[in-house]
Amino acid sequence: MPCLWYDNQAEEAVNHYISIFKDGKVNSITRYGDEAISLIIDCKNQAEVDERWEKLSEGGSKSQCGWLKDKYGLSWQVVPASVIEMVQDPDPEKNTRLMLAMFKMQKLDIAALTAAYNG
């Protein structure tokens, strides 16, 4: 799943892209700062997170919040599906606890993030 970041005109660009594809849709919008592109890997469980994280980061570099760069310089975010669902929760307290826990991690830990989310 590609993740596109823009400094500006993001919604205009997304609407343009969606208009090109008959069944196109926006799954979610998260607003951050800098412009970038990355690929998000939607993982089913911790074992899949662990495997993808280790294989993709080999020869590259690891960062926080599930981000890594592979040996070719492409950015990836290895994210459990359950965490994607939690991030979209409109409850600001749950979301803040989740994000604060995530900022302390490199590879995402589903159990620890779920515990933080639940308080």
Biopython code that builds the backbone (N, CA, C, O; Angstrom):
import numpy as np
from Bio.PDB.StructureBuilder import StructureBuilder

atoms = [
    (1, "MET", "N", (0.856, -1.157, 0.000)),
    (1, "MET", "CA", (0.000, 0.000, 0.000)),
    (1, "MET", "C", (0.909, 1.228, 0.000)),
    (1, "MET", "O", (1.674, 1.420, 0.945)),
    (2, "PRO", "N", (0.841, 2.057, -1.030)),
    (2, "PRO", "CA", (1.690, 3.254, -1.047)),
    (2, "PRO", "C", (1.168, 4.320, -0.088)),
    (2, "PRO", "O", (-0.034, 4.423, 0.156)),
    (3, "CYS", "N", (2.082, 5.095, 0.440)),
    (3, "CYS", "CA", (1.751, 6.203, 1.325)),
    (3, "CYS", "C", (2.425, 7.440, 0.752)),
    (3, "CYS", "O", (3.653, 7.490, 0.678)),
    (4, "LEU", "N", (1.656, 8.428, 0.349)),
    (4, "LEU", "CA", (2.193, 9.644, -0.242)),
    (4, "LEU", "C", (2.054, 10.802, 0.733)),
    (4, "LEU", "O", (0.989, 11.021, 1.310)),
    (5, "TRP", "N", (3.142, 11.539, 0.910)),
    (5, "TRP", "CA", (3.115, 12.740, 1.758)),
    (5, "TRP", "C", (3.398, 13.941, 0.882)),
    (5, "TRP", "O", (4.247, 13.886, -0.008)),
    (6, "TYR", "N", (2.683, 15.032, 1.135)),
    (6, "TYR", "CA", (2.862, 16.271, 0.385)),
    (6, "TYR", "C", (3.046, 17.432, 1.344)),
    (6, "TYR", "O", (2.526, 17.419, 2.460)),
    (7, "ASP", "N", (3.793, 18.442, 0.902)),
    (7, "ASP", "CA", (3.890, 19.679, 1.676)),
    (7, "ASP", "C", (2.607, 20.492, 1.521)),
    (7, "ASP", "O", (2.182, 21.179, 2.449)),
    (8, "ASN", "N", (2.001, 20.408, 0.356)),
    (8, "ASN", "CA", (0.740, 21.097, 0.097)),
    (8, "ASN", "C", (0.062, 20.404, -1.077)),
    (8, "ASN", "O", (0.670, 19.546, -1.718)),
    (9, "GLN", "N", (-1.145, 20.749, -1.362)),
    (9, "GLN", "CA", (-1.939, 20.220, -2.468)),
    (9, "GLN", "C", (-2.200, 18.708, -2.375)),
    (9, "GLN", "O", (-2.491, 18.075, -3.389)),
    (10, "ALA", "N", (-2.100, 18.131, -1.190)),
    (10, "ALA", "CA", (-2.305, 16.690, -1.030)),
    (10, "ALA", "C", (-3.723, 16.285, -1.437)),
    (10, "ALA", "O", (-3.904, 15.336, -2.200)),
    (11, "GLU", "N", (-4.719, 16.998, -0.933)),
    (11, "GLU", "CA", (-6.092, 16.618, -1.234)),
    (11, "GLU", "C", (-6.402, 16.801, -2.719)),
    (11, "GLU", "O", (-7.136, 16.005, -3.305)),
    (12, "GLU", "N", (-5.853, 17.832, -3.318)),
    (12, "GLU", "CA", (-6.040, 18.033, -4.758)),
    (12, "GLU", "C", (-5.426, 16.868, -5.534)),
    (12, "GLU", "O", (-6.033, 16.350, -6.471)),
    (13, "ALA", "N", (-4.232, 16.464, -5.143)),
    (13, "ALA", "CA", (-3.564, 15.350, -5.819)),
    (13, "ALA", "C", (-4.341, 14.054, -5.642)),
    (13, "ALA", "O", (-4.536, 13.307, -6.602)),
    (14, "VAL", "N", (-4.785, 13.785, -4.417)),
    (14, "VAL", "CA", (-5.537, 12.561, -4.156)),
    (14, "VAL", "C", (-6.825, 12.539, -4.974)),
    (14, "VAL", "O", (-7.153, 11.517, -5.576)),
    (15, "ASN", "N", (-7.544, 13.628, -5.004)),
    (15, "ASN", "CA", (-8.783, 13.685, -5.785)),
    (15, "ASN", "C", (-8.513, 13.453, -7.267)),
    (15, "ASN", "O", (-9.313, 12.818, -7.954)),
    (16, "HIS", "N", (-7.406, 13.957, -7.753)),
    (16, "HIS", "CA", (-7.019, 13.732, -9.147)),
    (16, "HIS", "C", (-6.755, 12.251, -9.389)),
    (16, "HIS", "O", (-7.269, 11.675, -10.347)),
    (17, "TYR", "N", (-5.948, 11.628, -8.515)),
    (17, "TYR", "CA", (-5.622, 10.210, -8.684)),
    (17, "TYR", "C", (-6.877, 9.345, -8.605)),
    (17, "TYR", "O", (-7.057, 8.434, -9.413)),
    (18, "ILE", "N", (-7.735, 9.626, -7.645)),
    (18, "ILE", "CA", (-8.956, 8.846, -7.468)),
    (18, "ILE", "C", (-9.871, 8.976, -8.681)),
    (18, "ILE", "O", (-10.545, 8.015, -9.053)),
    (19, "SER", "N", (-9.901, 10.153, -9.300)),
    (19, "SER", "CA", (-10.769, 10.349, -10.456)),
    (19, "SER", "C", (-10.339, 9.502, -11.657)),
    (19, "SER", "O", (-11.139, 9.252, -12.558)),
    (20, "ILE", "N", (-9.108, 9.073, -11.670)),
    (20, "ILE", "CA", (-8.578, 8.283, -12.784)),
    (20, "ILE", "C", (-9.001, 6.817, -12.692)),
    (20, "ILE", "O", (-9.164, 6.146, -13.711)),
    (21, "PHE", "N", (-9.176, 6.329, -11.467)),
    (21, "PHE", "CA", (-9.489, 4.918, -11.262)),
    (21, "PHE", "C", (-10.954, 4.746, -10.885)),
    (21, "PHE", "O", (-11.431, 5.359, -9.929)),
    (22, "LYS", "N", (-11.668, 3.913, -11.637)),
    (22, "LYS", "CA", (-13.110, 3.712, -11.445)),
    (22, "LYS", "C", (-13.460, 3.338, -10.008)),
    (22, "LYS", "O", (-14.386, 3.909, -9.432)),
    (23, "ASP", "N", (-12.739, 2.395, -9.426)),
    (23, "ASP", "CA", (-13.037, 1.928, -8.078)),
    (23, "ASP", "C", (-12.087, 2.520, -7.039)),
    (23, "ASP", "O", (-11.955, 1.983, -5.938)),
    (24, "GLY", "N", (-11.429, 3.619, -7.385)),
    (24, "GLY", "CA", (-10.478, 4.237, -6.466)),
    (24, "GLY", "C", (-11.153, 4.769, -5.220)),
    (24, "GLY", "O", (-12.283, 5.254, -5.281)),
    (25, "LYS", "N", (-10.468, 4.683, -4.088)),
    (25, "LYS", "CA", (-10.998, 5.229, -2.843)),
    (25, "LYS", "C", (-9.849, 5.569, -1.907)),
    (25, "LYS", "O", (-8.749, 5.028, -2.025)),
    (26, "VAL", "N", (-10.117, 6.456, -0.996)),
    (26, "VAL", "CA", (-9.156, 6.835, 0.029)),
    (26, "VAL", "C", (-9.488, 6.025, 1.272)),
    (26, "VAL", "O", (-10.603, 6.103, 1.787)),
    (27, "ASN", "N", (-8.521, 5.244, 1.758)),
    (27, "ASN", "CA", (-8.757, 4.445, 2.957)),
    (27, "ASN", "C", (-8.612, 5.265, 4.223)),
    (27, "ASN", "O", (-9.353, 5.059, 5.184)),
    (28, "SER", "N", (-7.666, 6.192, 4.234)),
    (28, "SER", "CA", (-7.489, 7.048, 5.406)),
    (28, "SER", "C", (-6.624, 8.239, 5.038)),
    (28, "SER", "O", (-5.878, 8.217, 4.060)),
    (29, "ILE", "N", (-6.745, 9.274, 5.847)),
    (29, "ILE", "CA", (-5.911, 10.473, 5.703)),
    (29, "ILE", "C", (-5.317, 10.771, 7.061)),
    (29, "ILE", "O", (-6.033, 10.867, 8.058)),
    (30, "THR", "N", (-3.997, 10.916, 7.098)),
    (30, "THR", "CA", (-3.293, 11.309, 8.313)),
    (30, "THR", "C", (-2.416, 12.491, 7.944)),
    (30, "THR", "O", (-1.657, 12.424, 6.978)),
    (31, "ARG", "N", (-2.510, 13.549, 8.688)),
    (31, "ARG", "CA", (-1.740, 14.748, 8.362)),
    (31, "ARG", "C", (-0.463, 14.816, 9.195)),
    (31, "ARG", "O", (-0.506, 14.727, 10.422)),
    (32, "TYR", "N", (0.662, 14.972, 8.521)),
    (32, "TYR", "CA", (1.978, 15.124, 9.135)),
    (32, "TYR", "C", (2.678, 16.301, 8.479)),
    (32, "TYR", "O", (2.022, 17.161, 7.890)),
    (33, "GLY", "N", (3.985, 16.351, 8.571)),
    (33, "GLY", "CA", (4.741, 17.488, 8.069)),
    (33, "GLY", "C", (5.353, 17.328, 6.703)),
    (33, "GLY", "O", (4.766, 17.755, 5.709)),
    (34, "ASP", "N", (6.519, 16.724, 6.632)),
    (34, "ASP", "CA", (7.344, 16.727, 5.424)),
    (34, "ASP", "C", (6.774, 15.892, 4.285)),
    (34, "ASP", "O", (5.973, 14.979, 4.489)),
    (35, "GLU", "N", (7.218, 16.240, 3.070)),
    (35, "GLU", "CA", (6.808, 15.491, 1.876)),
    (35, "GLU", "C", (7.672, 14.243, 1.737)),
    (35, "GLU", "O", (8.880, 14.292, 1.973)),
    (36, "ALA", "N", (7.056, 13.122, 1.354)),
    (36, "ALA", "CA", (7.809, 11.879, 1.194)),
    (36, "ALA", "C", (6.951, 10.845, 0.491)),
    (36, "ALA", "O", (5.776, 11.084, 0.213)),
    (37, "ILE", "N", (7.543, 9.698, 0.206)),
    (37, "ILE", "CA", (6.807, 8.531, -0.268)),
    (37, "ILE", "C", (7.352, 7.321, 0.473)),
    (37, "ILE", "O", (8.553, 7.218, 0.724)),
    (38, "SER", "N", (6.476, 6.431, 0.812)),
    (38, "SER", "CA", (6.880, 5.190, 1.457)),
    (38, "SER", "C", (5.866, 4.120, 1.111)),
    (38, "SER", "O", (4.808, 4.399, 0.546)),
    (39, "LEU", "N", (6.203, 2.908, 1.456)),
    (39, "LEU", "CA", (5.283, 1.799, 1.278)),
    (39, "LEU", "C", (4.918, 1.269, 2.654)),
    (39, "LEU", "O", (5.793, 1.000, 3.476)),
    (40, "ILE", "N", (3.642, 1.121, 2.897)),
    (40, "ILE", "CA", (3.170, 0.587, 4.165)),
    (40, "ILE", "C", (2.871, -0.890, 3.962)),
    (40, "ILE", "O", (2.199, -1.274, 3.005)),
    (41, "ILE", "N", (3.375, -1.709, 4.869)),
    (41, "ILE", "CA", (3.080, -3.137, 4.844)),
    (41, "ILE", "C", (2.076, -3.402, 5.953)),
    (41, "ILE", "O", (2.375, -3.209, 7.131)),
    (42, "ASP", "N", (0.905, -3.837, 5.578)),
    (42, "ASP", "CA", (-0.193, -4.127, 6.490)),
    (42, "ASP", "C", (-0.030, -5.571, 6.963)),
    (42, "ASP", "O", (-0.407, -6.503, 6.253)),
    (43, "CYS", "N", (0.529, -5.758, 8.158)),
    (43, "CYS", "CA", (0.852, -7.093, 8.671)),
    (43, "CYS", "C", (-0.280, -7.664, 9.516)),
    (43, "CYS", "O", (-0.959, -6.933, 10.235)),
    (44, "LYS", "N", (-0.476, -8.976, 9.422)),
    (44, "LYS", "CA", (-1.565, -9.652, 10.132)),
    (44, "LYS", "C", (-1.271, -9.879, 11.604)),
    (44, "LYS", "O", (-2.189, -9.867, 12.423)),
    (45, "ASN", "N", (0.002, -10.088, 11.958)),
    (45, "ASN", "CA", (0.342, -10.447, 13.332)),
    (45, "ASN", "C", (1.797, -10.077, 13.624)),
    (45, "ASN", "O", (2.514, -9.600, 12.744)),
    (46, "GLN", "N", (2.226, -10.303, 14.876)),
    (46, "GLN", "CA", (3.582, -9.928, 15.280)),
    (46, "GLN", "C", (4.642, -10.730, 14.527)),
    (46, "GLN", "O", (5.702, -10.196, 14.201)),
    (47, "ALA", "N", (4.372, -11.997, 14.251)),
    (47, "ALA", "CA", (5.343, -12.820, 13.522)),
    (47, "ALA", "C", (5.611, -12.231, 12.133)),
    (47, "ALA", "O", (6.753, -12.208, 11.673)),
    (48, "GLU", "N", (4.567, -11.763, 11.478)),
    (48, "GLU", "CA", (4.733, -11.155, 10.156)),
    (48, "GLU", "C", (5.481, -9.821, 10.266)),
    (48, "GLU", "O", (6.326, -9.516, 9.424)),
    (49, "VAL", "N", (5.176, -9.029, 11.296)),
    (49, "VAL", "CA", (5.909, -7.777, 11.534)),
    (49, "VAL", "C", (7.392, -8.087, 11.701)),
    (49, "VAL", "O", (8.240, -7.458, 11.068)),
    (50, "ASP", "N", (7.700, -9.063, 12.560)),
    (50, "ASP", "CA", (9.094, -9.415, 12.846)),
    (50, "ASP", "C", (9.838, -9.849, 11.585)),
    (50, "ASP", "O", (10.959, -9.406, 11.336)),
    (51, "GLU", "N", (9.210, -10.717, 10.793)),
    (51, "GLU", "CA", (9.859, -11.237, 9.585)),
    (51, "GLU", "C", (10.102, -10.132, 8.561)),
    (51, "GLU", "O", (11.207, -10.000, 8.036)),
    (52, "ARG", "N", (9.071, -9.342, 8.279)),
    (52, "ARG", "CA", (9.214, -8.265, 7.281)),
    (52, "ARG", "C", (10.241, -7.229, 7.737)),
    (52, "ARG", "O", (11.049, -6.749, 6.943)),
    (53, "TRP", "N", (10.196, -6.892, 9.032)),
    (53, "TRP", "CA", (11.110, -5.900, 9.598)),
    (53, "TRP", "C", (12.565, -6.333, 9.406)),
    (53, "TRP", "O", (13.396, -5.560, 8.929)),
    (54, "GLU", "N", (12.856, -7.568, 9.783)),
    (54, "GLU", "CA", (14.238, -8.061, 9.703)),
    (54, "GLU", "C", (14.718, -8.176, 8.260)),
    (54, "GLU", "O", (15.833, -7.763, 7.941)),
    (55, "LYS", "N", (13.895, -8.725, 7.401)),
    (55, "LYS", "CA", (14.314, -8.923, 6.011)),
    (55, "LYS", "C", (14.470, -7.609, 5.260)),
    (55, "LYS", "O", (15.427, -7.447, 4.503)),
    (56, "LEU", "N", (13.559, -6.676, 5.452)),
    (56, "LEU", "CA", (13.633, -5.407, 4.722)),
    (56, "LEU", "C", (14.718, -4.479, 5.255)),
    (56, "LEU", "O", (15.302, -3.712, 4.489)),
    (57, "SER", "N", (14.996, -4.536, 6.548)),
    (57, "SER", "CA", (15.992, -3.624, 7.117)),
    (57, "SER", "C", (17.424, -4.127, 6.931)),
    (57, "SER", "O", (18.374, -3.378, 7.158)),
    (58, "GLU", "N", (17.587, -5.384, 6.523)),
    (58, "GLU", "CA", (18.929, -5.936, 6.314)),
    (58, "GLU", "C", (19.679, -5.116, 5.258)),
    (58, "GLU", "O", (19.240, -5.002, 4.113)),
    (59, "GLY", "N", (20.806, -4.556, 5.666)),
    (59, "GLY", "CA", (21.600, -3.721, 4.769)),
    (59, "GLY", "C", (21.101, -2.296, 4.668)),
    (59, "GLY", "O", (21.683, -1.482, 3.950)),
    (60, "GLY", "N", (20.029, -1.984, 5.378)),
    (60, "GLY", "CA", (19.466, -0.632, 5.351)),
    (60, "GLY", "C", (19.573, 0.000, 6.725)),
    (60, "GLY", "O", (20.560, -0.207, 7.431)),
    (61, "SER", "N", (18.569, 0.766, 7.109)),
    (61, "SER", "CA", (18.588, 1.414, 8.417)),
    (61, "SER", "C", (17.193, 1.372, 9.036)),
    (61, "SER", "O", (16.180, 1.430, 8.339)),
    (62, "LYS", "N", (17.170, 1.271, 10.362)),
    (62, "LYS", "CA", (15.923, 1.212, 11.122)),
    (62, "LYS", "C", (15.663, 2.570, 11.758)),
    (62, "LYS", "O", (16.594, 3.261, 12.172)),
    (63, "SER", "N", (14.406, 2.939, 11.830)),
    (63, "SER", "CA", (14.026, 4.206, 12.433)),
    (63, "SER", "C", (12.903, 3.944, 13.428)),
    (63, "SER", "O", (12.640, 2.794, 13.781)),
    (64, "GLN", "N", (12.245, 4.997, 13.879)),
    (64, "GLN", "CA", (11.173, 4.841, 14.855)),
    (64, "GLN", "C", (9.833, 4.630, 14.178)),
    (64, "GLN", "O", (9.687, 4.845, 12.975)),
    (65, "CYS", "N", (8.864, 4.209, 14.965)),
    (65, "CYS", "CA", (7.460, 4.067, 14.545)),
    (65, "CYS", "C", (7.248, 3.061, 13.422)),
    (65, "CYS", "O", (6.329, 3.212, 12.617)),
    (66, "GLY", "N", (8.090, 2.043, 13.365)),
    (66, "GLY", "CA", (7.927, 1.033, 12.334)),
    (66, "GLY", "C", (8.523, 1.399, 10.989)),
    (66, "GLY", "O", (8.333, 0.676, 10.011)),
    (67, "TRP", "N", (9.246, 2.516, 10.925)),
    (67, "TRP", "CA", (9.854, 2.964, 9.677)),
    (67, "TRP", "C", (11.237, 2.345, 9.508)),
    (67, "TRP", "O", (11.973, 2.150, 10.476)),
    (68, "LEU", "N", (11.569, 2.045, 8.268)),
    (68, "LEU", "CA", (12.915, 1.598, 7.934)),
    (68, "LEU", "C", (13.211, 1.986, 6.494)),
    (68, "LEU", "O", (12.306, 2.264, 5.707)),
    (69, "LYS", "N", (14.489, 1.999, 6.171)),
    (69, "LYS", "CA", (14.916, 2.157, 4.781)),
    (69, "LYS", "C", (15.618, 0.873, 4.407)),
    (69, "LYS", "O", (16.471, 0.380, 5.145)),
    (70, "ASP", "N", (15.253, 0.331, 3.249)),
    (70, "ASP", "CA", (15.914, -0.888, 2.809)),
    (70, "ASP", "C", (17.281, -0.559, 2.220)),
    (70, "ASP", "O", (17.667, 0.609, 2.161)),
    (71, "LYS", "N", (18.007, -1.571, 1.788)),
    (71, "LYS", "CA", (19.369, -1.360, 1.294)),
    (71, "LYS", "C", (19.405, -0.552, 0.004)),
    (71, "LYS", "O", (20.475, -0.119, -0.424)),
    (72, "TYR", "N", (18.253, -0.344, -0.618)),
    (72, "TYR", "CA", (18.182, 0.474, -1.831)),
    (72, "TYR", "C", (17.721, 1.899, -1.555)),
    (72, "TYR", "O", (17.638, 2.716, -2.471)),
    (73, "GLY", "N", (17.419, 2.198, -0.282)),
    (73, "GLY", "CA", (17.019, 3.545, 0.102)),
    (73, "GLY", "C", (15.525, 3.809, 0.085)),
    (73, "GLY", "O", (15.097, 4.937, 0.326)),
    (74, "LEU", "N", (14.715, 2.775, -0.200)),
    (74, "LEU", "CA", (13.269, 2.953, -0.207)),
    (74, "LEU", "C", (12.739, 2.878, 1.219)),
    (74, "LEU", "O", (13.139, 2.003, 1.986)),
    (75, "SER", "N", (11.843, 3.789, 1.575)),
    (75, "SER", "CA", (11.249, 3.818, 2.914)),
    (75, "SER", "C", (10.042, 2.901, 2.982)),
    (75, "SER", "O", (9.217, 2.858, 2.069)),
    (76, "TRP", "N", (9.959, 2.170, 4.083)),
    (76, "TRP", "CA", (8.859, 1.252, 4.360)),
    (76, "TRP", "C", (8.368, 1.527, 5.775)),
    (76, "TRP", "O", (9.136, 1.942, 6.643)),
    (77, "GLN", "N", (7.089, 1.292, 5.992)),
    (77, "GLN", "CA", (6.557, 1.293, 7.352)),
    (77, "GLN", "C", (5.862, -0.050, 7.555)),
    (77, "GLN", "O", (4.878, -0.368, 6.888)),
    (78, "VAL", "N", (6.400, -0.829, 8.495)),
    (78, "VAL", "CA", (5.884, -2.163, 8.784)),
    (78, "VAL", "C", (4.890, -2.017, 9.931)),
    (78, "VAL", "O", (5.277, -1.790, 11.077)),
    (79, "VAL", "N", (3.600, -2.150, 9.606)),
    (79, "VAL", "CA", (2.543, -1.821, 10.562)),
    (79, "VAL", "C", (1.534, -2.958, 10.691)),
    (79, "VAL", "O", (1.024, -3.452, 9.685)),
    (80, "PRO", "N", (1.247, -3.374, 11.913)),
    (80, "PRO", "CA", (0.190, -4.363, 12.114)),
    (80, "PRO", "C", (-1.175, -3.762, 11.762)),
    (80, "PRO", "O", (-1.442, -2.595, 12.050)),
    (81, "ALA", "N", (-2.028, -4.569, 11.141)),
    (81, "ALA", "CA", (-3.379, -4.102, 10.773)),
    (81, "ALA", "C", (-4.123, -3.564, 11.989)),
    (81, "ALA", "O", (-4.856, -2.581, 11.887)),
    (82, "SER", "N", (-3.936, -4.206, 13.138)),
    (82, "SER", "CA", (-4.636, -3.755, 14.350)),
    (82, "SER", "C", (-4.206, -2.354, 14.756)),
    (82, "SER", "O", (-5.015, -1.592, 15.286)),
    (83, "VAL", "N", (-2.963, -2.005, 14.520)),
    (83, "VAL", "CA", (-2.471, -0.666, 14.862)),
    (83, "VAL", "C", (-3.057, 0.370, 13.906)),
    (83, "VAL", "O", (-3.376, 1.486, 14.316)),
    (84, "ILE", "N", (-3.197, 0.006, 12.648)),
    (84, "ILE", "CA", (-3.831, 0.917, 11.686)),
    (84, "ILE", "C", (-5.255, 1.235, 12.146)),
    (84, "ILE", "O", (-5.690, 2.385, 12.077)),
    (85, "GLU", "N", (-5.970, 0.229, 12.610)),
    (85, "GLU", "CA", (-7.328, 0.448, 13.119)),
    (85, "GLU", "C", (-7.319, 1.347, 14.355)),
    (85, "GLU", "O", (-8.160, 2.237, 14.480)),
    (86, "MET", "N", (-6.374, 1.118, 15.267)),
    (86, "MET", "CA", (-6.304, 1.930, 16.485)),
    (86, "MET", "C", (-5.981, 3.389, 16.168)),
    (86, "MET", "O", (-6.547, 4.293, 16.782)),
    (87, "VAL", "N", (-5.086, 3.625, 15.226)),
    (87, "VAL", "CA", (-4.700, 4.995, 14.858)),
    (87, "VAL", "C", (-5.905, 5.781, 14.348)),
    (87, "VAL", "O", (-5.969, 6.999, 14.515)),
    (88, "GLN", "N", (-6.845, 5.099, 13.738)),
    (88, "GLN", "CA", (-8.020, 5.764, 13.173)),
    (88, "GLN", "C", (-9.128, 6.000, 14.194)),
    (88, "GLN", "O", (-10.159, 6.585, 13.862)),
    (89, "ASP", "N", (-8.928, 5.556, 15.427)),
    (89, "ASP", "CA", (-9.929, 5.758, 16.485)),
    (89, "ASP", "C", (-10.047, 7.251, 16.781)),
    (89, "ASP", "O", (-9.028, 7.911, 16.986)),
    (90, "PRO", "N", (-11.258, 7.798, 16.808)),
    (90, "PRO", "CA", (-11.419, 9.236, 17.062)),
    (90, "PRO", "C", (-11.198, 9.642, 18.522)),
    (90, "PRO", "O", (-11.159, 10.837, 18.817)),
    (91, "ASP", "N", (-11.055, 8.687, 19.438)),
    (91, "ASP", "CA", (-10.844, 9.004, 20.852)),
    (91, "ASP", "C", (-9.437, 9.587, 21.029)),
    (91, "ASP", "O", (-8.451, 8.868, 20.865)),
    (92, "PRO", "N", (-9.330, 10.879, 21.361)),
    (92, "PRO", "CA", (-8.013, 11.517, 21.437)),
    (92, "PRO", "C", (-7.111, 10.953, 22.537)),
    (92, "PRO", "O", (-5.891, 10.926, 22.375)),
    (93, "GLU", "N", (-7.684, 10.508, 23.637)),
    (93, "GLU", "CA", (-6.854, 9.954, 24.716)),
    (93, "GLU", "C", (-6.230, 8.629, 24.299)),
    (93, "GLU", "O", (-5.040, 8.409, 24.527)),
    (94, "LYS", "N", (-7.017, 7.745, 23.692)),
    (94, "LYS", "CA", (-6.490, 6.470, 23.219)),
    (94, "LYS", "C", (-5.423, 6.700, 22.154)),
    (94, "LYS", "O", (-4.369, 6.063, 22.159)),
    (95, "ASN", "N", (-5.718, 7.618, 21.246)),
    (95, "ASN", "CA", (-4.793, 7.903, 20.158)),
    (95, "ASN", "C", (-3.484, 8.486, 20.678)),
    (95, "ASN", "O", (-2.412, 8.129, 20.190)),
    (96, "THR", "N", (-3.558, 9.371, 21.655)),
    (96, "THR", "CA", (-2.346, 9.960, 22.238)),
    (96, "THR", "C", (-1.502, 8.902, 22.923)),
    (96, "THR", "O", (-0.285, 8.865, 22.741)),
    (97, "ARG", "N", (-2.140, 8.031, 23.718)),
    (97, "ARG", "CA", (-1.390, 6.960, 24.382)),
    (97, "ARG", "C", (-0.713, 6.053, 23.354)),
    (97, "ARG", "O", (0.443, 5.664, 23.517)),
    (98, "LEU", "N", (-1.447, 5.729, 22.302)),
    (98, "LEU", "CA", (-0.902, 4.878, 21.242)),
    (98, "LEU", "C", (0.306, 5.532, 20.575)),
    (98, "LEU", "O", (1.354, 4.906, 20.416)),
    (99, "MET", "N", (0.150, 6.790, 20.190)),
    (99, "MET", "CA", (1.230, 7.488, 19.478)),
    (99, "MET", "C", (2.457, 7.672, 20.366)),
    (99, "MET", "O", (3.583, 7.516, 19.893)),
    (100, "LEU", "N", (2.264, 7.999, 21.639)),
    (100, "LEU", "CA", (3.410, 8.153, 22.548)),
    (100, "LEU", "C", (4.175, 6.845, 22.700)),
    (100, "LEU", "O", (5.405, 6.845, 22.756)),
    (101, "ALA", "N", (3.455, 5.738, 22.765)),
    (101, "ALA", "CA", (4.114, 4.431, 22.841)),
    (101, "ALA", "C", (4.836, 4.122, 21.532)),
    (101, "ALA", "O", (5.953, 3.604, 21.545)),
    (102, "MET", "N", (4.210, 4.435, 20.418)),
    (102, "MET", "CA", (4.801, 4.143, 19.113)),
    (102, "MET", "C", (6.078, 4.950, 18.881)),
    (102, "MET", "O", (7.032, 4.444, 18.291)),
    (103, "PHE", "N", (6.100, 6.200, 19.343)),
    (103, "PHE", "CA", (7.274, 7.050, 19.152)),
    (103, "PHE", "C", (8.507, 6.498, 19.868)),
    (103, "PHE", "O", (9.634, 6.833, 19.502)),
    (104, "LYS", "N", (8.305, 5.656, 20.885)),
    (104, "LYS", "CA", (9.425, 5.081, 21.633)),
    (104, "LYS", "C", (9.970, 3.804, 20.991)),
    (104, "LYS", "O", (10.994, 3.279, 21.427)),
    (105, "MET", "N", (9.293, 3.309, 19.967)),
    (105, "MET", "CA", (9.658, 2.036, 19.347)),
    (105, "MET", "C", (10.322, 2.223, 18.000)),
    (105, "MET", "O", (10.123, 3.233, 17.324)),
    (106, "GLN", "N", (11.109, 1.241, 17.623)),
    (106, "GLN", "CA", (11.520, 1.111, 16.233)),
    (106, "GLN", "C", (10.558, 0.109, 15.598)),
    (106, "GLN", "O", (9.568, 0.512, 14.988)),
    (107, "LYS", "N", (10.832, -1.184, 15.731)),
    (107, "LYS", "CA", (9.889, -2.198, 15.255)),
    (107, "LYS", "C", (8.668, -2.152, 16.171)),
    (107, "LYS", "O", (8.804, -2.105, 17.394)),
    (108, "LEU", "N", (7.484, -2.166, 15.578)),
    (108, "LEU", "CA", (6.261, -2.061, 16.364)),
    (108, "LEU", "C", (5.940, -3.367, 17.080)),
    (108, "LEU", "O", (6.067, -4.455, 16.519)),
    (109, "ASP", "N", (5.521, -3.226, 18.335)),
    (109, "ASP", "CA", (5.181, -4.341, 19.205)),
    (109, "ASP", "C", (3.678, -4.276, 19.461)),
    (109, "ASP", "O", (3.199, -3.394, 20.174)),
    (110, "ILE", "N", (2.945, -5.211, 18.877)),
    (110, "ILE", "CA", (1.481, -5.185, 18.949)),
    (110, "ILE", "C", (0.983, -5.209, 20.389)),
    (110, "ILE", "O", (0.106, -4.426, 20.754)),
    (111, "ALA", "N", (1.531, -6.097, 21.206)),
    (111, "ALA", "CA", (1.054, -6.214, 22.596)),
    (111, "ALA", "C", (1.270, -4.914, 23.364)),
    (111, "ALA", "O", (0.369, -4.460, 24.069)),
    (112, "ALA", "N", (2.446, -4.313, 23.240)),
    (112, "ALA", "CA", (2.736, -3.070, 23.956)),
    (112, "ALA", "C", (1.869, -1.918, 23.446)),
    (112, "ALA", "O", (1.410, -1.092, 24.234)),
    (113, "LEU", "N", (1.645, -1.862, 22.146)),
    (113, "LEU", "CA", (0.807, -0.792, 21.594)),
    (113, "LEU", "C", (-0.650, -0.967, 21.998)),
    (113, "LEU", "O", (-1.335, 0.013, 22.292)),
    (114, "THR", "N", (-1.124, -2.196, 22.014)),
    (114, "THR", "CA", (-2.504, -2.460, 22.453)),
    (114, "THR", "C", (-2.687, -2.082, 23.925)),
    (114, "THR", "O", (-3.704, -1.503, 24.305)),
    (115, "ALA", "N", (-1.697, -2.414, 24.737)),
    (115, "ALA", "CA", (-1.761, -2.062, 26.167)),
    (115, "ALA", "C", (-1.797, -0.556, 26.335)),
    (115, "ALA", "O", (-2.588, -0.048, 27.129)),
    (116, "ALA", "N", (-0.962, 0.171, 25.609)),
    (116, "ALA", "CA", (-0.955, 1.636, 25.696)),
    (116, "ALA", "C", (-2.293, 2.206, 25.240)),
    (116, "ALA", "O", (-2.852, 3.088, 25.892)),
    (117, "TYR", "N", (-2.795, 1.713, 24.144)),
    (117, "TYR", "CA", (-4.071, 2.157, 23.593)),
    (117, "TYR", "C", (-5.207, 1.965, 24.600)),
    (117, "TYR", "O", (-6.052, 2.843, 24.773)),
    (118, "ASN", "N", (-5.215, 0.810, 25.258)),
    (118, "ASN", "CA", (-6.276, 0.498, 26.216)),
    (118, "ASN", "C", (-6.096, 1.192, 27.563)),
    (118, "ASN", "O", (-7.011, 1.205, 28.387)),
    (119, "GLY", "N", (-4.928, 1.761, 27.781)),
    (119, "GLY", "CA", (-4.680, 2.504, 29.015)),
    (119, "GLY", "C", (-4.325, 1.597, 30.148)),
    (119, "GLY", "O", (-4.085, 2.064, 31.261)),
]
sb = StructureBuilder()
sb.init_structure("model")
sb.init_model(0)
sb.init_chain("A")
sb.init_seg("    ")
for serial, (resi, resn, name, xyz) in enumerate(atoms, 1):
    if name == "N":
        sb.init_residue(resn, " ", resi, " ")
    sb.init_atom(name, np.array(xyz, "f"), 0.0, 1.0, " ", f" {name:<3s}", serial, name[0])
structure = sb.get_structure()
